[in-house]
Amino acid sequence: MRSAIRQKLIVIGLCLFTVAGVFGPRNAYAQKKKTLGVVTVDFSSATMLRFSEAFTARAKSYGWDVIAVGCGGDYAKGQQIIEDFIAKGVDGIFNDMLDPNLIQPALKKAHDAGIPVVNGDAGFDPLVVTNVTSNNFVLSARISQWLFDKMLKDGKDELLVVTWPQHHGIRKRTKVMKAVLSEYPQIKLLEEHITYIPGQIEDSKKWMTNFLTGHPNFKGAVWCAWDEPAAGVTMAIEAAGRQKDIYTMGIDGNKWTFDNYIRKKGPFLATEAQNFEMMGMMIADIFKQIFDGKRKATDFPRSIFVPTLLITQDNLPPEGQFPWMDTGPFRPEYEKLSAW
């Protein structure tokens, strides 16, 4: 009799354990395979693509599925992409550089649906978990001062600027550049050109070509808010045969920046190299911490900064490489600088 009762209790216990394992609240995130959505401004941008690819590689190493979609610079489409992700029931959304001020309705819908959103180099917003980025104030101050010091040493006193205000980092870089410039009264800002994405390389090339046609005696420098406009400006300078008179710089540090431009010792002299590989991996790790229940979305700071490196002709990494490893362990000297 006791043996029969004991067997029934064991069966009941096993059933309860199974039910708890299937339906229990142990960790809601851990009950199914994860699907993450990535929305970006435009995948023709090298940095946005680098960011997404690094995130995707890390996410897939955790066994997750990733859906990555670009909006081609159309923020209305960007909002629709996020809403589509919500409708598909994704577990998290990585916002790859879209200005959160321009996608507020979609971010609110994700927030209300309980879907965590992490911004990557997009600026912080109260509706997202955090923003993983470079410190754009710091990197702009360093490379701007480097450029202006070189200009004075070379006897140059005329400056052109290419920027794009629809990105938090570029706005910050431009504001800091102008603050630094105020301490160089010898240098005069002649013209500020606002480019756009997509099409930033060709637009910058066309603008610089037209400027040189109208100002054949210009022998100054061009401050570019990131590498791609600097590439277009470089093409125009070289096509006009003015590479001995004019130089430029960028910000981002793509492999093609190092190998196709700075290494050739033409007018493209320097860049601030951003580690989008580390940033993408960090964002995937942030989602994992949330999914594993180790941290809540509210536990993260507003911004998490990854350090940058000023790269010139004097400290280029080996050909075909970044100043850090692409996916594996990072170089020790760089890792020591990281806040991660």
QUIUR-V383520 format. One line per field, one symbol per residue. ss: DSSP state (H for helix, E for strand, L for the rest). psi: psi as a letter, one per 30 degrees, with the letter a starting at -180 (. if undefined). burial: 1 if it has 24 or more other C-alpha atoms within 12 Angstrom, else 0. A space follows every 50 residues. Layout:
# QUIUR-V383520
ss: ???
psi: ???
burial: ???
This chain:
# QUIUR-V383520
ss: LHHHHHHHHHHHHHHHHHHHHHHLLLLHHHHLLLEEEEEELLLLLHHHHH HHHHHHHHHHHLLLEEEEEELLLLHHHHHHHHHHHHHHLLLEEEEELLLH HHLHHHHHHHHHLLLEEEEELLLLLLLLLLEEELLHHHHHHHHHHHHHHH HHHLLLLEEEEEELLLLHHHHHHHHHHHHHHLLLLLLEEEEEEELLLLLH HHHHHHHHHHHHHHLLLLLLEEEELLHHHHHHHHHHHHHLLLLLLLEEEE EELLHHHHHHLHHHLLLEEEEEELLHHHHHHHHHHHHHHHHLLLLLHHHL LLEEELLLEEELLLLLLLLLLLLLLLLLLLLHHHHLLLLL
psi: eeeeeeeeeeeeeeeeeeeeeeflgejefgflkkkkkkklekffkeeeee eeeeeeeeeffgglkkjkkkgggjfeeeeeeeeeeeefhlflkjjigkjf fgheeeeeeeeffgjkkkkjhfllkffleljklljfeeeeeeeeeeeeee eeeggkgkklkkajfgkeeeeeeeeeeeeeefgiffkkjekjkjalklge eeeeeeeeeeeeefifgkhbljjkfleeeeeeeeeeeeefhgfffkllla keilefeeefdeffhbfjelljjkifeeeeeeeeeeeeeeefgeklfffl lekkkkllkjkaffhkllkgllglkefaklkefeeffkf.
burial: 00000000000000000000000000001100011111111110111111 11111111100001111111101010011111101100011111111111 01110111111001111111111111111111111111111111111100 10000111111111011111111111110110010011100111111101 10111111101100000111111111111111111111010110111111 11111111101110011111111111111111111111111000001001 0111111111110001100001110110000000000100
